[in-house]
Amino acid sequence: MPTEGVWTSPEGKKVFIPLENNPEVFTSLVHDLGVSPDLGFYDVYSIDEPSLLSMVPRPAHALIFITPAPMYWSVREQDGIPQAKDRLSYDGAGDEEPVTWFLQTMGNACGLIALLHAVANGDARRFVKDGSLLDHLLKEGAPLKPRDRADLLYNSRELEEAHMRAARRGDTSAPRADEHCGYHFIAFTKGKDGHLWELEGGCDGPVDRGMLPEDADMLSEEALKKGIRKYLEFANGNLEFSIVALANRTEGDGG
């Protein structure tokens, strides 16, 4: 039986209430899943203004870029990358994967999948507590192929309940589960191979954006140029995007 607030579409697909784009909501959810309180999410108000960029703790372990659909599809078209629902050519699993990627099969769960991508990869992975729900999902999912790994998330009642607890937090009323979310949540992180990886559950698989310097974090100019700035080239004056960084929490930070 689905958790209260989760909707089942006419096609029989599980659909969640979307998460509010709010660092406090994101932080509460990953802590609930089993990430150490030493990590948290922070708004990135500018990637060009040094004084605003300096407000984000460094290093930034991951970025979540929330983009309106036109910018998203412009880059996807440029790259020639199809949606996962059209076909799924990626078949990685286990130790061969430089990053852990999740195919999204729940509706309106793009925020949840982006958070999982952010904390499951790079330096953030070592902040996942042993024995936690997230630790269990990552370890059980690691050897699985993408569709089986997606089923693991889809069928997790505990994950569903954690998502719903977070969805009811925030500063605005939670939308209904049957309301369509018009934005895409993309996570950027560094893989075990030292490359910048772009991870989004509705894509055909993880996207390799190329090698990064060893000391480059996700807010370094090298990472931004290979990642988020590709999208901003298609903004055409549209400012309805946002960036959230995953970083070590500063002393006294309650967010």
Disulfide bonds with the S-S distance in Angstrom:
none
